[in-house]
Structures are given as C-alpha cells and as structure tokens.
C-alpha cells in the first residue's frame, strides 16, 4: 500500500473548492433551495448521509490508488 503524500491531500481539497465554486456559479438559486431544504432535514438523516458520502469517497480513493 502506497502512502498518501501531503500534495495529494492538497490537490483533493483544491478539487473540492473548484467543484463547489462551479456549483455556486452555475446555480446559486438551486444552492439556496438546497440549503433551505437541509435546514428542515433531521440531524440523524444528515449525519447518515455524511457518513455514507465519506465512506463512498474513501472507497473511490482506495479503488483509484489500487
């Protein structure tokens, strides 16, 4: 198993900022509606969605690196 370099982490964070920026620029109204919807979503559901998203991201990174 190879080690993940700090540069890989920085690139990953940069990609997150890039994708979020594109989403905000392309559909600010949609983003506002999504945030309003998130405010009405129960905490447990948001927590489960966050864990599932993190797990999917981890699997994706693992699959690409192997």
N, C-alpha and C positions, 0 to 999 in steps of 0.2 A: 504494500500500500504506500503510495507516494504521499509526501507531506504537502499541505496546502500552504503556499507562500503568502506573505502579507500582501503582495501585489495582487494575488487572486482575490483576496477579500476586498481590496480597494476597488478593483475592477467590478466586482459584484455590486458593491454599494453604488458605484457610478452608474451602472446599468439600471439599478432601481430608481435613482434620481432621474435618469434620462426617460425611462418609461413613464414614470409619474408625471414628469413635465409634459410629455406628449399627450397624455390623457387629459391633463388640466387645460392644455392649449386647444385640444380638439373639441372638448365638450364640457365647458365649465358649468353649464346648466345641469347636465347629467350628473356631474360630480356633486353639485349641491343637493340634488334629489337623493343621491346615494347616501350622502352624509345624514340627511334628514331621516332616511329610512333606517340607517344604523342606530340613530338615537332611539328609535322605537323598538329596536330588536333587544330581546332579553340578553343579559350578560352571559349566561351559560351558553347560549347559541353562538354568540360572538367568540367566546373562548374556544368552543369546539371547532368553529371554522378556522380560527387562528392556528390551533394545534394541527388540524388537518392540512392547512396550507403549508406550515413549516415542515411537516413530515413529507409532503409531496415535493417540496423544494429540496429537502435533504436527499430523497431518493433520486431526483433528477440529477443533482450534482454528483452523487455516487455513481449513477449509471454512465454519465459522461466521462468521469475520470477513470472508469474501469473498462 
